[in-house]
Amino acid sequence: MFGKLGAPEILLILVVLIMLFGAKRLPGMARSLGQSLRILKSETDAMRDRDAEEDATTTAASTPEIVESKPLAASTAATHKIVSSSH
C-alpha cells in the first residue's frame, strides 16, 4: 500500500499538512516527534538490557553449586560437644 508512494503523492501530503497545521508549527511538531522516537528507542534498549540481565541471573541461579559435605559422624560429635558443654 505505502510502497507505491511517489513524489507527487508525498508532495500532496506535505501540502495538506501545511494547510492543516501551518508552516510555523510543522518544525516544532517534527522536533517533538523526533524526541518521542528517541525516548522510545532508549526505553526499548533499557528493557532489552534488563531482560538480558534477568536471563543471566536466572541462568546463574539455576546452575547447581557443588558443596562438599562433612561426614555425618564428625558433625554429630561436634554437635554433641556443644550441647554437652552448654549443660
PDB file of N, CA, C and O in Angstrom:
ATOM      1  N   MET A   1       0.824  -1.188   0.000  1.00  0.00           N
ATOM      2  CA  MET A   1       0.000   0.000   0.000  1.00  0.00           C
ATOM      3  C   MET A   1       0.875   1.261   0.000  1.00  0.00           C
ATOM      4  O   MET A   1       0.677   2.153  -0.825  1.00  0.00           O
ATOM      5  N   PHE A   2       1.843   1.335   0.926  1.00  0.00           N
ATOM      6  CA  PHE A   2       2.674   2.530   1.002  1.00  0.00           C
ATOM      7  C   PHE A   2       3.906   2.427   0.112  1.00  0.00           C
ATOM      8  O   PHE A   2       4.649   3.398  -0.028  1.00  0.00           O
ATOM      9  N   GLY A   3       4.126   1.283  -0.479  1.00  0.00           N
ATOM     10  CA  GLY A   3       5.291   1.093  -1.328  1.00  0.00           C
ATOM     11  C   GLY A   3       5.210   1.870  -2.631  1.00  0.00           C
ATOM     12  O   GLY A   3       6.224   2.060  -3.301  1.00  0.00           O
ATOM     13  N   LYS A   4       4.044   2.312  -2.989  1.00  0.00           N
ATOM     14  CA  LYS A   4       3.856   2.995  -4.264  1.00  0.00           C
ATOM     15  C   LYS A   4       3.734   4.510  -4.094  1.00  0.00           C
ATOM     16  O   LYS A   4       3.165   5.187  -4.950  1.00  0.00           O
ATOM     17  N   LEU A   5       4.265   5.041  -2.993  1.00  0.00           N
ATOM     18  CA  LEU A   5       4.233   6.489  -2.811  1.00  0.00           C
ATOM     19  C   LEU A   5       5.342   7.114  -3.643  1.00  0.00           C
ATOM     20  O   LEU A   5       6.522   6.834  -3.431  1.00  0.00           O
ATOM     21  N   GLY A   6       4.968   7.932  -4.560  1.00  0.00           N
ATOM     22  CA  GLY A   6       5.937   8.619  -5.396  1.00  0.00           C
ATOM     23  C   GLY A   6       6.060  10.073  -4.978  1.00  0.00           C
ATOM     24  O   GLY A   6       5.500  10.486  -3.963  1.00  0.00           O
ATOM     25  N   ALA A   7       6.790  10.842  -5.758  1.00  0.00           N
ATOM     26  CA  ALA A   7       6.991  12.258  -5.462  1.00  0.00           C
ATOM     27  C   ALA A   7       5.678  13.048  -5.451  1.00  0.00           C
ATOM     28  O   ALA A   7       5.489  13.874  -4.558  1.00  0.00           O
ATOM     29  N   PRO A   8       4.764  12.829  -6.402  1.00  0.00           N
ATOM     30  CA  PRO A   8       3.510  13.609  -6.372  1.00  0.00           C
ATOM     31  C   PRO A   8       2.680  13.328  -5.114  1.00  0.00           C
ATOM     32  O   PRO A   8       2.085  14.241  -4.541  1.00  0.00           O
ATOM     33  N   GLU A   9       2.647  12.075  -4.695  1.00  0.00           N
ATOM     34  CA  GLU A   9       1.855  11.740  -3.505  1.00  0.00           C
ATOM     35  C   GLU A   9       2.447  12.374  -2.240  1.00  0.00           C
ATOM     36  O   GLU A   9       1.717  12.905  -1.402  1.00  0.00           O
ATOM     37  N   ILE A  10       3.768  12.313  -2.115  1.00  0.00           N
ATOM     38  CA  ILE A  10       4.438  12.904  -0.942  1.00  0.00           C
ATOM     39  C   ILE A  10       4.244  14.415  -0.931  1.00  0.00           C
ATOM     40  O   ILE A  10       4.020  15.004   0.126  1.00  0.00           O
ATOM     41  N   LEU A  11       4.331  15.047  -2.107  1.00  0.00           N
ATOM     42  CA  LEU A  11       4.105  16.490  -2.203  1.00  0.00           C
ATOM     43  C   LEU A  11       2.685  16.847  -1.782  1.00  0.00           C
ATOM     44  O   LEU A  11       2.480  17.836  -1.078  1.00  0.00           O
ATOM     45  N   LEU A  12       1.711  16.062  -2.203  1.00  0.00           N
ATOM     46  CA  LEU A  12       0.323  16.305  -1.830  1.00  0.00           C
ATOM     47  C   LEU A  12       0.139  16.177  -0.311  1.00  0.00           C
ATOM     48  O   LEU A  12      -0.563  16.984   0.298  1.00  0.00           O
ATOM     49  N   ILE A  13       0.757  15.186   0.286  1.00  0.00           N
ATOM     50  CA  ILE A  13       0.668  15.004   1.744  1.00  0.00           C
ATOM     51  C   ILE A  13       1.286  16.205   2.460  1.00  0.00           C
ATOM     52  O   ILE A  13       0.722  16.693   3.440  1.00  0.00           O
ATOM     53  N   LEU A  14       2.430  16.686   1.985  1.00  0.00           N
ATOM     54  CA  LEU A  14       3.066  17.854   2.605  1.00  0.00           C
ATOM     55  C   LEU A  14       2.196  19.103   2.489  1.00  0.00           C
ATOM     56  O   LEU A  14       2.094  19.875   3.441  1.00  0.00           O
ATOM     57  N   VAL A  15       1.574  19.304   1.342  1.00  0.00           N
ATOM     58  CA  VAL A  15       0.691  20.464   1.148  1.00  0.00           C
ATOM     59  C   VAL A  15      -0.488  20.385   2.121  1.00  0.00           C
ATOM     60  O   VAL A  15      -0.856  21.391   2.729  1.00  0.00           O
ATOM     61  N   VAL A  16      -1.075  19.209   2.269  1.00  0.00           N
ATOM     62  CA  VAL A  16      -2.212  19.043   3.187  1.00  0.00           C
ATOM     63  C   VAL A  16      -1.765  19.312   4.624  1.00  0.00           C
ATOM     64  O   VAL A  16      -2.476  19.974   5.379  1.00  0.00           O
ATOM     65  N   LEU A  17      -0.585  18.799   5.008  1.00  0.00           N
ATOM     66  CA  LEU A  17      -0.081  19.046   6.364  1.00  0.00           C
ATOM     67  C   LEU A  17       0.152  20.524   6.625  1.00  0.00           C
ATOM     68  O   LEU A  17      -0.176  21.025   7.701  1.00  0.00           O
ATOM     69  N   ILE A  18       0.712  21.224   5.653  1.00  0.00           N
ATOM     70  CA  ILE A  18       0.954  22.659   5.805  1.00  0.00           C
ATOM     71  C   ILE A  18      -0.369  23.409   5.922  1.00  0.00           C
ATOM     72  O   ILE A  18      -0.480  24.351   6.707  1.00  0.00           O
ATOM     73  N   MET A  19      -1.365  23.001   5.155  1.00  0.00           N
ATOM     74  CA  MET A  19      -2.675  23.664   5.221  1.00  0.00           C
ATOM     75  C   MET A  19      -3.350  23.385   6.565  1.00  0.00           C
ATOM     76  O   MET A  19      -4.001  24.273   7.117  1.00  0.00           O
ATOM     77  N   LEU A  20      -3.209  22.180   7.096  1.00  0.00           N
ATOM     78  CA  LEU A  20      -3.865  21.836   8.360  1.00  0.00           C
ATOM     79  C   LEU A  20      -3.193  22.493   9.564  1.00  0.00           C
ATOM     80  O   LEU A  20      -3.870  23.070  10.416  1.00  0.00           O
ATOM     81  N   PHE A  21      -1.870  22.407   9.636  1.00  0.00           N
ATOM     82  CA  PHE A  21      -1.176  22.837  10.846  1.00  0.00           C
ATOM     83  C   PHE A  21      -0.458  24.170  10.712  1.00  0.00           C
ATOM     84  O   PHE A  21      -0.153  24.802  11.723  1.00  0.00           O
ATOM     85  N   GLY A  22      -0.191  24.596   9.540  1.00  0.00           N
ATOM     86  CA  GLY A  22       0.519  25.857   9.337  1.00  0.00           C
ATOM     87  C   GLY A  22       2.016  25.612   9.278  1.00  0.00           C
ATOM     88  O   GLY A  22       2.541  24.686   9.897  1.00  0.00           O
ATOM     89  N   ALA A  23       2.690  26.464   8.518  1.00  0.00           N
ATOM     90  CA  ALA A  23       4.126  26.296   8.293  1.00  0.00           C
ATOM     91  C   ALA A  23       4.935  26.544   9.567  1.00  0.00           C
ATOM     92  O   ALA A  23       6.021  25.986   9.725  1.00  0.00           O
ATOM     93  N   LYS A  24       4.425  27.363  10.464  1.00  0.00           N
ATOM     94  CA  LYS A  24       5.178  27.680  11.688  1.00  0.00           C
ATOM     95  C   LYS A  24       5.175  26.525  12.692  1.00  0.00           C
ATOM     96  O   LYS A  24       6.137  26.359  13.441  1.00  0.00           O
ATOM     97  N   ARG A  25       4.123  25.739  12.714  1.00  0.00           N
ATOM     98  CA  ARG A  25       4.011  24.671  13.708  1.00  0.00           C
ATOM     99  C   ARG A  25       4.662  23.368  13.264  1.00  0.00           C
ATOM    100  O   ARG A  25       4.964  22.528  14.112  1.00  0.00           O
ATOM    101  N   LEU A  26       4.888  23.167  11.979  1.00  0.00           N
ATOM    102  CA  LEU A  26       5.439  21.904  11.486  1.00  0.00           C
ATOM    103  C   LEU A  26       6.843  21.591  12.028  1.00  0.00           C
ATOM    104  O   LEU A  26       7.075  20.447  12.418  1.00  0.00           O
ATOM    105  N   PRO A  27       7.790  22.538  12.075  1.00  0.00           N
ATOM    106  CA  PRO A  27       9.112  22.204  12.623  1.00  0.00           C
ATOM    107  C   PRO A  27       9.052  21.774  14.092  1.00  0.00           C
ATOM    108  O   PRO A  27       9.762  20.859  14.509  1.00  0.00           O
ATOM    109  N   GLY A  28       8.212  22.433  14.857  1.00  0.00           N
ATOM    110  CA  GLY A  28       8.053  22.058  16.264  1.00  0.00           C
ATOM    111  C   GLY A  28       7.455  20.668  16.410  1.00  0.00           C
ATOM    112  O   GLY A  28       7.863  19.899  17.280  1.00  0.00           O
ATOM    113  N   MET A  29       6.496  20.350  15.565  1.00  0.00           N
ATOM    114  CA  MET A  29       5.887  19.018  15.610  1.00  0.00           C
ATOM    115  C   MET A  29       6.891  17.944  15.198  1.00  0.00           C
ATOM    116  O   MET A  29       6.922  16.864  15.789  1.00  0.00           O
ATOM    117  N   ALA A  30       7.710  18.235  14.188  1.00  0.00           N
ATOM    118  CA  ALA A  30       8.729  17.281  13.752  1.00  0.00           C
ATOM    119  C   ALA A  30       9.767  17.075  14.849  1.00  0.00           C
ATOM    120  O   ALA A  30      10.212  15.949  15.071  1.00  0.00           O
ATOM    121  N   ARG A  31      10.156  18.138  15.533  1.00  0.00           N
ATOM    122  CA  ARG A  31      11.111  18.049  16.635  1.00  0.00           C
ATOM    123  C   ARG A  31      10.540  17.204  17.770  1.00  0.00           C
ATOM    124  O   ARG A  31      11.233  16.361  18.340  1.00  0.00           O
ATOM    125  N   SER A  32       9.285  17.436  18.086  1.00  0.00           N
ATOM    126  CA  SER A  32       8.619  16.674  19.144  1.00  0.00           C
ATOM    127  C   SER A  32       8.526  15.192  18.775  1.00  0.00           C
ATOM    128  O   SER A  32       8.734  14.325  19.624  1.00  0.00           O
ATOM    129  N   LEU A  33       8.222  14.911  17.543  1.00  0.00           N
ATOM    130  CA  LEU A  33       8.157  13.527  17.070  1.00  0.00           C
ATOM    131  C   LEU A  33       9.527  12.859  17.178  1.00  0.00           C
ATOM    132  O   LEU A  33       9.623  11.703  17.590  1.00  0.00           O
ATOM    133  N   GLY A  34      10.588  13.585  16.810  1.00  0.00           N
ATOM    134  CA  GLY A  34      11.948  13.060  16.907  1.00  0.00           C
ATOM    135  C   GLY A  34      12.329  12.750  18.345  1.00  0.00           C
ATOM    136  O   GLY A  34      12.932  11.711  18.615  1.00  0.00           O
ATOM    137  N   GLN A  35      11.982  13.645  19.280  1.00  0.00           N
ATOM    138  CA  GLN A  35      12.275  13.406  20.697  1.00  0.00           C
ATOM    139  C   GLN A  35      11.514  12.186  21.210  1.00  0.00           C
ATOM    140  O   GLN A  35      12.060  11.383  21.966  1.00  0.00           O
ATOM    141  N   SER A  36      10.283  12.053  20.810  1.00  0.00           N
ATOM    142  CA  SER A  36       9.481  10.909  21.239  1.00  0.00           C
ATOM    143  C   SER A  36      10.080   9.603  20.735  1.00  0.00           C
ATOM    144  O   SER A  36      10.127   8.613  21.466  1.00  0.00           O
ATOM    145  N   LEU A  37      10.536   9.601  19.488  1.00  0.00           N
ATOM    146  CA  LEU A  37      11.154   8.395  18.937  1.00  0.00           C
ATOM    147  C   LEU A  37      12.461   8.056  19.652  1.00  0.00           C
ATOM    148  O   LEU A  37      12.755   6.884  19.882  1.00  0.00           O
ATOM    149  N   ARG A  38      13.254   9.090  20.009  1.00  0.00           N
ATOM    150  CA  ARG A  38      14.498   8.852  20.754  1.00  0.00           C
ATOM    151  C   ARG A  38      14.213   8.257  22.122  1.00  0.00           C
ATOM    152  O   ARG A  38      14.909   7.337  22.552  1.00  0.00           O
ATOM    153  N   ILE A  39      13.204   8.768  22.811  1.00  0.00           N
ATOM    154  CA  ILE A  39      12.831   8.251  24.129  1.00  0.00           C
ATOM    155  C   ILE A  39      12.346   6.810  24.007  1.00  0.00           C
ATOM    156  O   ILE A  39      12.717   5.954  24.811  1.00  0.00           O
ATOM    157  N   LEU A  40      11.522   6.546  23.004  1.00  0.00           N
ATOM    158  CA  LEU A  40      11.025   5.189  22.780  1.00  0.00           C
ATOM    159  C   LEU A  40      12.184   4.219  22.532  1.00  0.00           C
ATOM    160  O   LEU A  40      12.193   3.109  23.064  1.00  0.00           O
ATOM    161  N   LYS A  41      13.146   4.636  21.734  1.00  0.00           N
ATOM    162  CA  LYS A  41      14.307   3.784  21.431  1.00  0.00           C
ATOM    163  C   LYS A  41      15.125   3.522  22.691  1.00  0.00           C
ATOM    164  O   LYS A  41      15.527   2.385  22.939  1.00  0.00           O
ATOM    165  N   SER A  42      15.376   4.559  23.489  1.00  0.00           N
ATOM    166  CA  SER A  42      16.185   4.363  24.698  1.00  0.00           C
ATOM    167  C   SER A  42      15.470   3.469  25.706  1.00  0.00           C
ATOM    168  O   SER A  42      16.114   2.652  26.365  1.00  0.00           O
ATOM    169  N   GLU A  43      14.155   3.608  25.838  1.00  0.00           N
ATOM    170  CA  GLU A  43      13.401   2.749  26.752  1.00  0.00           C
ATOM    171  C   GLU A  43      13.382   1.305  26.266  1.00  0.00           C
ATOM    172  O   GLU A  43      13.464   0.377  27.070  1.00  0.00           O
ATOM    173  N   THR A  44      13.275   1.114  24.957  1.00  0.00           N
ATOM    174  CA  THR A  44      13.302  -0.233  24.391  1.00  0.00           C
ATOM    175  C   THR A  44      14.657  -0.884  24.642  1.00  0.00           C
ATOM    176  O   THR A  44      14.722  -2.057  25.011  1.00  0.00           O
ATOM    177  N   ASP A  45      15.741  -0.131  24.444  1.00  0.00           N
ATOM    178  CA  ASP A  45      17.081  -0.655  24.710  1.00  0.00           C
ATOM    179  C   ASP A  45      17.253  -1.002  26.186  1.00  0.00           C
ATOM    180  O   ASP A  45      17.855  -2.023  26.519  1.00  0.00           O
ATOM    181  N   ALA A  46      16.726  -0.155  27.074  1.00  0.00           N
ATOM    182  CA  ALA A  46      16.827  -0.417  28.511  1.00  0.00           C
ATOM    183  C   ALA A  46      16.059  -1.684  28.882  1.00  0.00           C
ATOM    184  O   ALA A  46      16.522  -2.466  29.713  1.00  0.00           O
ATOM    185  N   MET A  47      14.901  -1.891  28.279  1.00  0.00           N
ATOM    186  CA  MET A  47      14.128  -3.113  28.556  1.00  0.00           C
ATOM    187  C   MET A  47      14.879  -4.348  28.076  1.00  0.00           C
ATOM    188  O   MET A  47      14.884  -5.374  28.756  1.00  0.00           O
ATOM    189  N   ARG A  48      15.513  -4.259  26.914  1.00  0.00           N
ATOM    190  CA  ARG A  48      16.296  -5.393  26.399  1.00  0.00           C
ATOM    191  C   ARG A  48      17.464  -5.702  27.320  1.00  0.00           C
ATOM    192  O   ARG A  48      17.743  -6.868  27.599  1.00  0.00           O
ATOM    193  N   ASP A  49      18.157  -4.652  27.801  1.00  0.00           N
ATOM    194  CA  ASP A  49      19.278  -4.855  28.720  1.00  0.00           C
ATOM    195  C   ASP A  49      18.811  -5.490  30.023  1.00  0.00           C
ATOM    196  O   ASP A  49      19.465  -6.388  30.553  1.00  0.00           O
ATOM    197  N   ARG A  50      17.670  -5.018  30.541  1.00  0.00           N
ATOM    198  CA  ARG A  50      17.119  -5.569  31.782  1.00  0.00           C
ATOM    199  C   ARG A  50      16.754  -7.039  31.605  1.00  0.00           C
ATOM    200  O   ARG A  50      17.019  -7.857  32.486  1.00  0.00           O
ATOM    201  N   ASP A  51      16.151  -7.372  30.474  1.00  0.00           N
ATOM    202  CA  ASP A  51      15.792  -8.768  30.200  1.00  0.00           C
ATOM    203  C   ASP A  51      17.036  -9.640  30.087  1.00  0.00           C
ATOM    204  O   ASP A  51      17.042 -10.774  30.565  1.00  0.00           O
ATOM    205  N   ALA A  52      18.088  -9.120  29.460  1.00  0.00           N
ATOM    206  CA  ALA A  52      19.332  -9.887  29.330  1.00  0.00           C
ATOM    207  C   ALA A  52      19.962 -10.124  30.693  1.00  0.00           C
ATOM    208  O   ALA A  52      20.480 -11.209  30.955  1.00  0.00           O
ATOM    209  N   GLU A  53      19.923  -9.106  31.576  1.00  0.00           N
ATOM    210  CA  GLU A  53      20.458  -9.270  32.937  1.00  0.00           C
ATOM    211  C   GLU A  53      19.654 -10.303  33.710  1.00  0.00           C
ATOM    212  O   GLU A  53      20.229 -11.133  34.415  1.00  0.00           O
ATOM    213  N   GLU A  54      18.328 -10.263  33.589  1.00  0.00           N
ATOM    214  CA  GLU A  54      17.483 -11.230  34.291  1.00  0.00           C
ATOM    215  C   GLU A  54      17.741 -12.641  33.798  1.00  0.00           C
ATOM    216  O   GLU A  54      17.764 -13.581  34.592  1.00  0.00           O
ATOM    217  N   ASP A  55      17.937 -12.802  32.485  1.00  0.00           N
ATOM    218  CA  ASP A  55      18.235 -14.118  31.934  1.00  0.00           C
ATOM    219  C   ASP A  55      19.563 -14.635  32.461  1.00  0.00           C
ATOM    220  O   ASP A  55      19.684 -15.814  32.794  1.00  0.00           O
ATOM    221  N   ALA A  56      20.562 -13.759  32.540  1.00  0.00           N
ATOM    222  CA  ALA A  56      21.874 -14.161  33.053  1.00  0.00           C
ATOM    223  C   ALA A  56      21.780 -14.525  34.533  1.00  0.00           C
ATOM    224  O   ALA A  56      22.404 -15.490  34.973  1.00  0.00           O
ATOM    225  N   THR A  57      21.010 -13.764  35.297  1.00  0.00           N
ATOM    226  CA  THR A  57      20.844 -14.046  36.720  1.00  0.00           C
ATOM    227  C   THR A  57      20.103 -15.349  36.919  1.00  0.00           C
ATOM    228  O   THR A  57      20.478 -16.145  37.780  1.00  0.00           O
ATOM    229  N   THR A  58      19.061 -15.585  36.143  1.00  0.00           N
ATOM    230  CA  THR A  58      18.276 -16.810  36.249  1.00  0.00           C
ATOM    231  C   THR A  58      19.130 -18.015  35.895  1.00  0.00           C
ATOM    232  O   THR A  58      19.052 -19.049  36.558  1.00  0.00           O
ATOM    233  N   THR A  59      19.939 -17.892  34.859  1.00  0.00           N
ATOM    234  CA  THR A  59      20.804 -18.991  34.439  1.00  0.00           C
ATOM    235  C   THR A  59      21.838 -19.286  35.517  1.00  0.00           C
ATOM    236  O   THR A  59      22.100 -20.450  35.821  1.00  0.00           O
ATOM    237  N   ALA A  60      22.426 -18.246  36.099  1.00  0.00           N
ATOM    238  CA  ALA A  60      23.430 -18.434  37.149  1.00  0.00           C
ATOM    239  C   ALA A  60      22.797 -19.019  38.406  1.00  0.00           C
ATOM    240  O   ALA A  60      23.417 -19.840  39.082  1.00  0.00           O
ATOM    241  N   ALA A  61      21.581 -18.610  38.728  1.00  0.00           N
ATOM    242  CA  ALA A  61      20.911 -19.097  39.930  1.00  0.00           C
ATOM    243  C   ALA A  61      20.453 -20.535  39.771  1.00  0.00           C
ATOM    244  O   ALA A  61      20.387 -21.271  40.755  1.00  0.00           O
ATOM    245  N   SER A  62      20.135 -20.949  38.555  1.00  0.00           N
ATOM    246  CA  SER A  62      19.644 -22.304  38.352  1.00  0.00           C
ATOM    247  C   SER A  62      20.777 -23.311  38.205  1.00  0.00           C
ATOM    248  O   SER A  62      20.527 -24.516  38.226  1.00  0.00           O
ATOM    249  N   THR A  63      22.020 -22.845  38.057  1.00  0.00           N
ATOM    250  CA  THR A  63      23.163 -23.748  37.975  1.00  0.00           C
ATOM    251  C   THR A  63      23.467 -24.268  39.378  1.00  0.00           C
ATOM    252  O   THR A  63      23.708 -23.476  40.288  1.00  0.00           O
ATOM    253  N   PRO A  64      23.459 -25.589  39.566  1.00  0.00           N
ATOM    254  CA  PRO A  64      23.696 -26.113  40.919  1.00  0.00           C
ATOM    255  C   PRO A  64      25.133 -25.869  41.355  1.00  0.00           C
ATOM    256  O   PRO A  64      26.071 -25.978  40.566  1.00  0.00           O
ATOM    257  N   GLU A  65      25.276 -25.540  42.618  1.00  0.00           N
ATOM    258  CA  GLU A  65      26.589 -25.292  43.186  1.00  0.00           C
ATOM    259  C   GLU A  65      27.032 -26.550  43.924  1.00  0.00           C
ATOM    260  O   GLU A  65      26.261 -27.132  44.687  1.00  0.00           O
ATOM    261  N   ILE A  66      28.263 -26.963  43.699  1.00  0.00           N
ATOM    262  CA  ILE A  66      28.778 -28.163  44.346  1.00  0.00           C
ATOM    263  C   ILE A  66      29.304 -27.773  45.716  1.00  0.00           C
ATOM    264  O   ILE A  66      30.167 -26.904  45.840  1.00  0.00           O
ATOM    265  N   VAL A  67      28.776 -28.422  46.738  1.00  0.00           N
ATOM    266  CA  VAL A  67      29.164 -28.145  48.117  1.00  0.00           C
ATOM    267  C   VAL A  67      29.682 -29.438  48.724  1.00  0.00           C
ATOM    268  O   VAL A  67      29.033 -30.482  48.655  1.00  0.00           O
ATOM    269  N   GLU A  68      30.863 -29.348  49.319  1.00  0.00           N
ATOM    270  CA  GLU A  68      31.412 -30.528  49.981  1.00  0.00           C
ATOM    271  C   GLU A  68      30.754 -30.678  51.340  1.00  0.00           C
ATOM    272  O   GLU A  68      30.588 -29.702  52.072  1.00  0.00           O
ATOM    273  N   SER A  69      30.385 -31.891  51.670  1.00  0.00           N
ATOM    274  CA  SER A  69      29.734 -32.110  52.957  1.00  0.00           C
ATOM    275  C   SER A  69      30.685 -32.817  53.892  1.00  0.00           C
ATOM    276  O   SER A  69      31.578 -33.547  53.462  1.00  0.00           O
ATOM    277  N   LYS A  70      30.484 -32.593  55.177  1.00  0.00           N
ATOM    278  CA  LYS A  70      31.287 -33.249  56.206  1.00  0.00           C
ATOM    279  C   LYS A  70      30.691 -34.625  56.481  1.00  0.00           C
ATOM    280  O   LYS A  70      29.497 -34.842  56.278  1.00  0.00           O
ATOM    281  N   PRO A  71      31.512 -35.536  56.934  1.00  0.00           N
ATOM    282  CA  PRO A  71      30.960 -36.833  57.322  1.00  0.00           C
ATOM    283  C   PRO A  71      29.961 -36.647  58.457  1.00  0.00           C
ATOM    284  O   PRO A  71      30.135 -35.767  59.300  1.00  0.00           O
ATOM    285  N   LEU A  72      28.934 -37.459  58.483  1.00  0.00           N
ATOM    286  CA  LEU A  72      27.866 -37.325  59.464  1.00  0.00           C
ATOM    287  C   LEU A  72      28.371 -37.530  60.881  1.00  0.00           C
ATOM    288  O   LEU A  72      27.939 -36.817  61.788  1.00  0.00           O
ATOM    289  N   ALA A  73      29.247 -38.454  61.095  1.00  0.00           N
ATOM    290  CA  ALA A  73      29.737 -38.747  62.442  1.00  0.00           C
ATOM    291  C   ALA A  73      30.483 -37.560  63.036  1.00  0.00           C
ATOM    292  O   ALA A  73      30.316 -37.257  64.217  1.00  0.00           O
ATOM    293  N   ALA A  74      31.302 -36.886  62.239  1.00  0.00           N
ATOM    294  CA  ALA A  74      32.071 -35.748  62.734  1.00  0.00           C
ATOM    295  C   ALA A  74      31.154 -34.595  63.118  1.00  0.00           C
ATOM    296  O   ALA A  74      31.363 -33.957  64.150  1.00  0.00           O
ATOM    297  N   SER A  75      30.151 -34.326  62.310  1.00  0.00           N
ATOM    298  CA  SER A  75      29.258 -33.218  62.634  1.00  0.00           C
ATOM    299  C   SER A  75      28.388 -33.554  63.836  1.00  0.00           C
ATOM    300  O   SER A  75      28.050 -32.661  64.614  1.00  0.00           O
ATOM    301  N   THR A  76      28.017 -34.812  64.005  1.00  0.00           N
ATOM    302  CA  THR A  76      27.219 -35.218  65.161  1.00  0.00           C
ATOM    303  C   THR A  76      28.037 -35.099  66.434  1.00  0.00           C
ATOM    304  O   THR A  76      27.523 -34.654  67.460  1.00  0.00           O
ATOM    305  N   ALA A  77      29.314 -35.494  66.382  1.00  0.00           N
ATOM    306  CA  ALA A  77      30.174 -35.406  67.557  1.00  0.00           C
ATOM    307  C   ALA A  77      30.371 -33.951  67.953  1.00  0.00           C
ATOM    308  O   ALA A  77      30.346 -33.627  69.140  1.00  0.00           O
ATOM    309  N   ALA A  78      30.564 -33.074  66.984  1.00  0.00           N
ATOM    310  CA  ALA A  78      30.742 -31.656  67.282  1.00  0.00           C
ATOM    311  C   ALA A  78      29.471 -31.086  67.891  1.00  0.00           C
ATOM    312  O   ALA A  78      29.542 -30.279  68.818  1.00  0.00           O
ATOM    313  N   THR A  79      28.334 -31.479  67.398  1.00  0.00           N
ATOM    314  CA  THR A  79      27.064 -31.007  67.950  1.00  0.00           C
ATOM    315  C   THR A  79      26.884 -31.525  69.361  1.00  0.00           C
ATOM    316  O   THR A  79      26.395 -30.803  70.231  1.00  0.00           O
ATOM    317  N   HIS A  80      27.273 -32.767  69.599  1.00  0.00           N
ATOM    318  CA  HIS A  80      27.152 -33.370  70.939  1.00  0.00           C
ATOM    319  C   HIS A  80      28.049 -32.623  71.932  1.00  0.00           C
ATOM    320  O   HIS A  80      27.648 -32.421  73.078  1.00  0.00           O
ATOM    321  N   LYS A  81      29.253 -32.210  71.520  1.00  0.00           N
ATOM    322  CA  LYS A  81      30.147 -31.479  72.401  1.00  0.00           C
ATOM    323  C   LYS A  81      29.533 -30.133  72.754  1.00  0.00           C
ATOM    324  O   LYS A  81      29.587 -29.708  73.908  1.00  0.00           O
ATOM    325  N   ILE A  82      28.950 -29.460  71.769  1.00  0.00           N
ATOM    326  CA  ILE A  82      28.354 -28.148  72.014  1.00  0.00           C
ATOM    327  C   ILE A  82      27.172 -28.286  72.964  1.00  0.00           C
ATOM    328  O   ILE A  82      27.017 -27.472  73.875  1.00  0.00           O
ATOM    329  N   VAL A  83      26.349 -29.287  72.771  1.00  0.00           N
ATOM    330  CA  VAL A  83      25.186 -29.486  73.629  1.00  0.00           C
ATOM    331  C   VAL A  83      25.653 -29.881  75.042  1.00  0.00           C
ATOM    332  O   VAL A  83      25.094 -29.401  76.028  1.00  0.00           O
ATOM    333  N   SER A  84      26.665 -30.745  75.148  1.00  0.00           N
ATOM    334  CA  SER A  84      27.141 -31.207  76.448  1.00  0.00           C
ATOM    335  C   SER A  84      27.764 -30.076  77.224  1.00  0.00           C
ATOM    336  O   SER A  84      27.558 -29.975  78.433  1.00  0.00           O
ATOM    337  N   SER A  85      28.529 -29.211  76.557  1.00  0.00           N
ATOM    338  CA  SER A  85      29.209 -28.146  77.279  1.00  0.00           C
ATOM    339  C   SER A  85      28.253 -27.034  77.715  1.00  0.00           C
ATOM    340  O   SER A  85      28.578 -26.274  78.628  1.00  0.00           O
ATOM    341  N   SER A  86      27.110 -26.926  77.098  1.00  0.00           N
ATOM    342  CA  SER A  86      26.156 -25.884  77.492  1.00  0.00           C
ATOM    343  C   SER A  86      25.339 -26.293  78.708  1.00  0.00           C
ATOM    344  O   SER A  86      24.739 -25.435  79.355  1.00  0.00           O
ATOM    345  N   HIS A  87      25.299 -27.610  79.043  1.00  0.00           N
ATOM    346  CA  HIS A  87      24.531 -28.059  80.209  1.00  0.00           C
ATOM    347  C   HIS A  87      25.338 -28.049  81.446  1.00  0.00           C
ATOM    348  O   HIS A  87      24.835 -28.399  82.514  1.00  0.00           O
TER     349      HIS A  87
END
